[in-house]
Amino acid sequence: MLEALAHNISFGFLILVLTIVYTAVYIQRRFRERREILALGGQAPKVTIYLPLGLDLLYKGVSSAIRHRNLEFWEYLFSTFGSPASPYTVEAQLGPQRFIFTADPENIKAILTTQFEDYGKGQPFHEEWKDFLGDSIFTTDGEQWHDSRSLIRPQFIKDRVSDLVTFEKHVNVLCGLMGGKGQEIDVSALFFRYTLDAATDFLLGKSVDSLHNSQAEFAEAFAEVQRVQSIIARAGPMNKFVPRRSFNAGLKVINSFVNPYIERALRLSPEELEMKTKSDLGYTFLHALARFTRDRTVIRDQLVAVLLAGRDTTAATLSWTFYELAQHPEIVQKLRREILESVGPTRPPTYSDLKSMRYLQHVINETLRLYPAVPFNVRTSLRSTTLPRGSGHDGLSPMGILKDTPVGYCTLLMHRRRDLYPPPSPEFADVMAFSPERWDVWTPKSWQYIPFNGGPRICIGQQFALTEMGYTIVRILQRFERVERRWKDGEQFLKAEIVLQPGAGVRVAFWEADTGGKEEL
């Protein structure tokens, strides 16, 4: 009888029944989730979805990433679907997963500090990033994250950061490659090699000297892995379909690059490591890792993470700094005047010198305002909780957030929100203008300027990065009196795969100062 019944049921009818059952289960689940959300708070305005599983929005997000239009994608979400009164938080449904997008400083503050225990990287993030960054400080939560931070923190104490010998050694090589008689160069490419040399020297005890030997294979592999990783991260539930051939090839190159460092560290016995700790001479992050574990994979994960943070973020910010300086000769003149008055044309600046150069600090702050090194970030709710703003008719009421909900936040867009700034005036330039002078009359309100993130996960290498950037800018402008742009209008774009960098490089020409053997004043 069952065989006869099965014979009479068509395949189409079976598909119809299964579709009805799936739809009923899906609707029931959505109603249950909605009740749970409303018990915690409200919901943000919803992004309109036209295709099943949100495939249209997913396609728009991934294609925007591939075409380097990430900022435009976020602007589209808020301007099209946000509450008119407070548009900077919306939500979208991609298949079974609810996603939150925000550029509201109150929500970002909650995620990063006031509700820190409620939000973290989460297991989905770890799964998406584990091939690249493993179990490093950037992919873990709880005790594992705390152990990583405790391991890295001693490398960035003031005594180490203020020791500028490492920067001096490599900036001299850098300046020697920058021409000085109007030759066109891509200074961004040089900055990425320079910061790799400084990072490997400072953190690992031995520089790769890429300014002498470009290490092109590693640089290209590192860039390609970041490109594919950014697509994986944005593809959501469809990330398994992202092609990974070049990604896996790049990982092999990266691993080959760090393996000699790992082997060198593990050749030291525990007794030798203990002696290095006590003497503090030549003691590096590599030695700290070898004392912490003998597991090659753990050492590899932490090394790759600090290379990403120590090389790419600083190189990108230096690149954007000289991209802007090349367009503003009056800023170069003012900044160079401060430098010469402080340290003259040849003396290396001290840590105190750098901190006392007010206009230099304003130039760096303004660069980080317009071009934060990590423009987009994400946290996942580790338990059912709330966000302070996003629901209600005015978008200012609390939102309910269920466990395992991803919350993406956009520092880049928040830093450029006109409503968070005073209106333009003779003393205060338009938000999109590069104007270090604005910092003479303006201080950002809390959580409206977070180039290094904030809260317990604030960038542990912040002072190292600021010191390296300041020192590098000073030494370059002591030697060169002019920098001119050599790119065409419309050529530049925001390349934001993980770190925000100039997508077209920074093609400029430098002109060496003629001091006639005398100090300029």
C-alpha positions in Angstrom: 0.0 0.0 0.0 2.8 2.4 0.9 4.6 1.6 -2.4 1.4 2.5 -4.3 0.9 5.7 -2.4 4.5 6.7 -3.0 4.1 5.9 -6.7 1.1 8.2 -7.0 2.8 11.2 -5.2 4.5 13.4 -7.8 7.9 14.9 -7.2 6.4 18.4 -7.6 3.8 17.7 -4.9 6.6 16.5 -2.5 8.6 19.7 -3.1 5.4 21.7 -2.5 4.8 20.0 0.9 8.4 20.4 2.0 8.3 24.1 1.0 5.1 24.6 3.0 6.6 22.9 6.1 9.8 24.9 5.8 7.9 28.1 5.5 5.7 27.3 8.4 8.7 26.5 10.6 10.6 29.6 9.4 7.6 31.9 10.2 7.1 30.3 13.6 10.8 30.8 14.4 10.6 34.5 13.3 7.6 35.1 15.4 9.3 33.6 18.4 12.4 35.6 17.9 10.4 38.8 17.5 8.7 38.2 20.8 12.1 37.6 22.5 13.5 40.8 20.9 10.5 42.9 21.9 10.8 41.6 25.5 14.3 43.1 25.6 13.7 46.3 23.6 12.6 47.3 20.1 13.8 46.8 16.6 15.6 49.2 14.2 14.3 50.1 10.8 14.6 47.2 8.5 16.5 47.1 5.2 14.1 46.0 2.5 14.9 42.6 1.0 13.6 41.5 -2.4 15.2 38.0 -2.9 15.0 34.9 -0.7 17.6 34.7 2.0 18.5 38.4 1.4 20.6 37.4 -1.6 20.1 40.9 -3.2 21.6 42.7 -0.1 24.3 40.1 0.2 25.3 40.6 -3.5 25.2 44.4 -3.1 27.5 44.2 0.0 30.0 41.8 -1.5 30.1 43.6 -4.9 30.6 46.9 -3.1 33.6 45.4 -1.3 35.1 44.1 -4.5 34.6 47.5 -6.2 36.0 49.4 -3.2 32.6 51.0 -2.5 32.2 50.0 1.1 31.5 53.4 2.4 28.9 54.1 -0.3 27.2 50.8 0.7 26.9 51.9 4.4 25.7 55.3 3.3 23.0 53.7 1.2 21.8 51.6 4.1 21.4 54.5 6.4 20.1 57.1 4.0 17.6 54.7 2.4 16.3 52.8 5.4 17.2 54.7 8.5 14.8 56.6 10.7 14.7 60.2 9.4 15.3 61.6 12.9 18.2 59.3 13.7 19.2 57.2 10.7 22.5 55.6 11.8 21.2 52.2 13.0 19.4 49.7 10.8 18.9 46.0 10.7 18.7 43.3 7.9 17.6 39.7 7.7 19.9 37.5 5.7 18.3 34.0 5.8 17.9 33.0 9.4 20.4 35.6 10.6 19.6 39.1 11.8 22.4 41.7 11.2 22.7 45.2 12.8 24.5 48.0 11.1 25.3 51.1 13.2 27.4 54.3 13.1 25.9 55.7 16.3 28.5 56.6 18.9 26.2 55.5 21.8 25.8 52.1 20.4 29.6 51.8 19.6 30.3 52.9 23.2 28.0 50.2 24.5 29.6 47.5 22.4 33.2 48.5 23.3 32.9 49.4 26.9 29.7 49.9 28.9 28.3 46.5 27.8 31.7 45.0 27.0 30.8 41.6 28.6 27.8 41.3 26.3 29.7 41.7 23.1 32.8 40.0 21.6 34.3 38.5 18.5 32.1 35.4 18.9 32.4 31.9 17.4 31.2 32.8 13.9 33.9 35.5 13.6 36.6 33.1 14.8 35.5 30.5 12.2 35.7 33.1 9.4 39.1 34.4 10.4 40.8 31.3 11.9 42.8 30.4 8.7 44.4 33.8 8.6 44.7 34.9 12.2 44.1 31.7 14.1 43.6 32.0 17.9 45.3 35.4 18.1 44.3 38.5 20.1 42.1 39.6 17.2 39.9 36.5 17.0 39.3 35.4 20.6 37.3 36.3 23.7 37.4 35.7 27.4 40.4 34.2 29.1 42.1 33.3 25.7 41.9 37.0 24.6 43.0 38.2 28.1 46.1 35.9 27.9 47.0 37.2 24.5 46.7 40.8 25.6 48.8 40.2 28.7 51.5 38.6 26.5 51.6 41.5 24.1 51.2 44.4 26.5 54.8 44.4 27.9 56.2 45.0 24.4 54.5 48.4 24.3 55.4 49.9 27.7 56.6 53.5 27.5 60.3 52.7 28.0 60.2 50.5 24.9 58.0 52.8 22.7 60.2 55.8 23.5 63.4 54.0 22.4 63.6 55.6 19.0 66.8 53.9 17.8 64.9 51.3 15.8 62.9 54.0 13.9 66.0 56.1 13.2 67.8 53.1 11.6 65.1 52.4 9.1 63.9 55.9 8.4 67.4 56.8 7.2 67.1 54.0 4.6 63.6 55.2 3.7 64.6 58.8 3.1 67.4 57.5 0.9 64.8 56.0 -1.5 62.6 59.0 -1.7 64.6 61.0 -4.3 64.8 64.6 -3.5 65.0 66.3 -6.9 61.5 65.9 -8.1 61.6 62.2 -9.0 58.2 60.5 -9.0 57.8 57.7 -6.5 55.0 55.7 -4.9 55.6 56.7 -1.3 52.9 54.4 0.0 54.7 51.3 -1.3 57.8 52.5 0.5 55.9 53.1 3.8 54.6 49.5 3.7 58.2 48.2 3.4 59.5 50.6 6.0 56.9 49.6 8.6 57.5 46.0 7.9 61.2 46.5 8.7 60.5 48.5 11.8 57.9 46.0 13.1 60.0 43.0 12.6 63.0 44.7 14.2 61.0 46.1 17.2 58.9 43.0 17.9 61.0 40.1 16.6 64.5 41.4 17.1 65.7 41.1 13.5 64.5 43.2 10.6 63.7 41.6 7.2 65.2 44.7 5.6 62.6 44.9 2.9 63.7 48.5 2.0 66.9 46.8 0.7 65.1 43.8 -0.7 61.4 44.5 -1.4 60.1 41.1 -0.1 57.6 41.5 -2.9 56.3 37.9 -2.6 55.3 38.3 1.1 53.8 41.8 0.5 51.7 40.6 -2.4 50.6 37.5 -0.5 49.7 39.5 2.6 47.6 41.9 0.5 45.8 39.1 -1.4 45.0 37.2 1.8 43.5 40.4 3.3 41.5 40.9 0.0 39.9 37.5 0.1 39.4 37.6 3.9 37.4 40.8 3.6 35.1 39.1 1.1 34.8 36.0 3.3 33.8 38.3 6.2 31.2 40.2 4.2 29.7 37.1 2.5 27.9 36.1 5.7 26.2 32.7 5.4 27.4 32.3 1.8 31.1 32.6 2.7 31.7 29.0 2.0 31.3 29.7 -1.7 34.1 32.3 -1.8 37.0 31.0 -4.0 40.0 30.5 -1.8 42.8 29.3 -4.2 44.8 32.6 -4.0 44.0 32.9 -0.3 45.5 29.5 0.5 48.5 30.1 -1.7 49.0 33.4 0.1 48.8 31.7 3.5 51.6 29.4 2.5 53.8 32.3 1.6 53.0 34.0 5.0 53.7 30.9 6.9 57.0 30.4 5.1 57.9 34.0 6.0 57.2 33.6 9.8 58.6 30.1 10.2 62.2 31.1 10.5 61.3 33.4 13.4 59.4 30.6 15.1 62.3 28.2 14.6 64.8 30.7 16.0 62.7 31.3 19.1 62.2 27.6 19.8 65.9 26.8 19.5 66.3 28.8 22.8 66.0 26.6 25.9 63.8 27.7 28.8 66.9 28.6 30.8 68.2 30.8 27.9 64.8 32.5 27.7 64.8 33.1 31.4 68.2 34.7 31.2 67.0 37.0 28.4 64.0 38.0 30.5 66.2 39.0 33.5 68.8 40.9 31.5 66.2 42.6 29.2 68.9 43.0 26.6 67.5 42.0 23.2 64.3 40.6 24.8 61.6 40.7 22.2 58.0 39.7 21.6 59.4 36.5 20.0 61.1 35.6 23.3 57.9 36.3 25.2 56.0 34.0 22.8 58.5 31.2 23.3 58.3 31.5 27.0 54.5 31.4 26.8 54.2 28.3 24.6 56.2 25.8 22.6 53.3 25.3 20.2 54.3 26.5 16.7 50.7 27.2 15.7 50.0 29.5 18.7 53.3 31.4 18.0 52.4 31.7 14.3 49.0 33.1 15.0 50.3 35.8 17.3 53.1 36.7 15.0 50.8 37.2 12.0 48.4 39.3 14.1 51.1 41.7 15.3 52.6 42.0 11.8 49.1 43.0 10.5 48.7 45.5 13.3 52.3 46.8 13.3 52.8 47.1 9.6 49.6 47.8 7.7 47.8 50.3 10.0 50.8 52.6 10.4 51.9 52.4 6.7 48.3 53.2 5.6 48.1 56.2 8.0 51.5 57.6 6.8 50.3 57.1 3.2 47.1 59.1 3.8 49.1 61.8 5.6 51.4 62.4 2.7 48.5 62.1 0.3 47.0 65.1 2.0 50.2 67.0 2.6 51.0 66.7 -1.2 47.8 68.7 -1.8 48.3 71.3 0.9 51.8 73.0 0.6 50.7 75.6 3.2 50.3 72.8 5.8 53.7 71.4 4.8 55.3 74.8 5.4 53.5 75.3 8.7 54.4 71.8 9.9 58.0 72.1 8.8 58.4 75.4 10.5 57.3 73.8 13.8 59.7 70.9 13.3 62.7 73.2 12.5 61.9 75.4 15.5 61.7 72.4 17.7 64.7 70.2 16.6 66.3 71.9 13.7 67.0 70.3 10.3 69.2 67.4 11.5 68.8 66.4 15.2 66.6 63.3 15.7 63.6 64.2 17.8 63.2 62.7 21.3 59.9 61.2 22.5 59.3 64.4 24.5 60.0 66.5 21.3 57.3 64.6 19.4 54.7 65.0 22.2 55.4 68.8 22.4 54.9 69.4 18.7 51.3 70.5 18.8 50.7 71.0 15.1 52.3 67.6 14.3 49.8 66.0 16.6 47.0 67.9 14.9 48.1 66.6 11.5 48.1 63.0 12.7 44.8 63.4 14.4 43.2 64.9 11.3 44.5 62.1 9.2 43.1 59.5 11.5 39.8 61.4 11.6 39.3 61.3 7.9 41.0 57.9 7.4 40.7 55.7 10.4 43.0 52.7 10.0 40.2 50.1 10.6 37.2 51.7 9.0 34.7 48.8 9.6 34.4 46.4 12.5 32.0 43.9 14.0 31.1 42.4 17.3 28.7 39.5 18.1 26.4 39.5 21.1 27.6 36.8 23.5 24.3 36.7 25.3 20.8 38.2 24.8 21.1 41.9 25.6 20.4 45.4 24.3 21.8 48.4 22.4 20.9 51.9 23.7 19.6 53.4 20.5 18.0 52.4 17.2 14.3 51.7 17.8 11.2 53.8 18.2 9.8 56.4 15.9 12.8 58.7 16.5 15.4 55.9 16.5 16.5 56.8 20.0 15.0 54.0 22.0 16.8 50.8 23.1 17.0 47.8 20.9 16.6 44.1 21.8 19.6 42.0 20.7 19.4 38.2 20.8 22.5 36.0 21.5 24.8 35.5 18.4 23.6 38.6 16.6 26.4 40.3 14.6 26.6 44.1 15.0 28.7 45.9 12.4 29.9 49.4 13.1 31.5 51.9 10.8 34.1 54.2 12.3 34.8 55.8 8.9 31.3 57.0 8.4 30.9 58.1 12.0 34.0 60.2 11.8 32.5 61.9 8.7 28.9 62.6 10.1 28.2 66.2 9.6 25.7 66.3 12.5 28.4 65.4 15.0 30.4 68.6 14.1 30.0 72.3 14.5 28.7 74.1 11.3 31.5 75.2 8.9 32.9 78.7 9.7 36.1 80.7 9.1 37.5 78.9 12.2 36.2 75.5 11.5 36.5 73.9 8.0 33.9 71.6 6.4 33.9 68.0 7.7 35.4 66.6 4.5 38.2 69.1 4.4 41.7 68.2 5.6 42.2 70.9 8.3 44.6 70.3 11.2 43.7 73.8 12.4 40.2 72.6 13.5 41.9 70.9 16.4 42.9 74.3 17.8 39.3 75.1 18.5 37.6 71.7 18.7 37.7 68.6 20.8 35.7 65.6 19.8 33.0 64.5 22.2 33.4 61.1 23.8 33.1 58.1 21.5 32.8 60.3 18.3 36.5 59.9 17.5 37.9 56.4 18.0 40.7 55.8 15.5 42.1 53.2 17.9 38.8 51.7 19.0 38.1 52.0 22.7 37.3 50.2 26.0 39.2 47.1 27.1 40.0 46.2 23.5 41.6 49.6 22.7 44.6 49.2 20.4 47.4 48.0 22.5 50.0 49.5 20.2 48.5 52.9 20.0 51.5 54.8 21.4 53.9 52.7 19.3 51.9 53.7 16.2 51.6 57.4 17.1 55.3 57.6 17.9 56.4 55.8 14.7 54.2 58.1 12.6 55.3 61.2 14.3 59.0 60.3 14.2 58.8 59.4 10.5 57.0 62.6 9.5 59.5 64.7 11.4 62.6 63.0 9.9 61.1 63.2 6.3 60.2 66.9 6.6 63.6 67.8 8.2 65.2 66.5 5.0 62.6 67.5 2.4 61.1 70.9 2.1 58.4 70.2 -0.5 56.2 67.3 -1.5 54.2 67.5 -4.7 51.3 65.4 -6.0 51.8 63.5 -9.2 48.4 61.7 -9.5 45.5 62.6 -11.7 42.1 63.9 -10.4 39.7 61.1 -9.7 42.4 58.5 -9.6 42.4 57.8 -5.8 39.9 55.6 -4.0 39.4 54.1 -0.5 40.7 50.6 -0.4 39.2 49.1 2.7 39.8 45.3 2.7 40.8 45.2 6.4 42.9 48.4 6.7 42.0 51.6 5.0 44.7 52.5 2.5 45.0 54.6 -0.7 43.9 52.2 -3.4 45.9 53.9 -6.2 49.1 54.3 -4.1 50.4 57.8 -3.4 52.5 59.0 -6.3 54.4 62.1 -5.3 57.7 63.9 -5.7 60.0 65.2 -2.9 62.4 68.1 -3.0 65.3 68.0 -0.7 66.0 71.1 1.4 69.2 73.1 0.7 70.5 74.3 4.1 73.8 75.3 2.8 75.3 73.5 5.8 73.5 75.8 8.2 70.5 75.0 10.3 67.2 76.4 9.1 65.0 78.5 11.3 
